[in-house]
Amino acid sequence: MVSPELNNVIEWIPKLWNHLNQFLETHSSSDVTIGPRLFSSCPMDVNGSEVWFTDLWNYSIVPYVVETTREGIQMYGKRTPFTDPTDWVIETY
């Protein structure tokens, strides 16, 4: 049986993935969206998933989103007001 805390993690990851891809499409293009494989290595325990996510967020997702957004704004211009995806992560984590 999956604990409620782990179930929350399992339900949250696809929401995060969707939110990030919407952000990337808005500020760049659908060509730079993130595939689900990035999230497939999430450990199936709450403590392990926190460490895993923190590393993934800080060392993979944030650098990718920053660079992709910078390039997207240079290429397409600013299309909508910028809302930092970190705010969403903090609010929903």
Secondary structure, DSSP 8 states (H G I E B T S, - for coil): ---HHHHHHHHHHHHHHHHHHHHHHHHS-GGG---GGGGTT--SSHHHHHHHHHHHIIIIIHHHHHHHHHHHHHHH---S----HHHHHHHH-
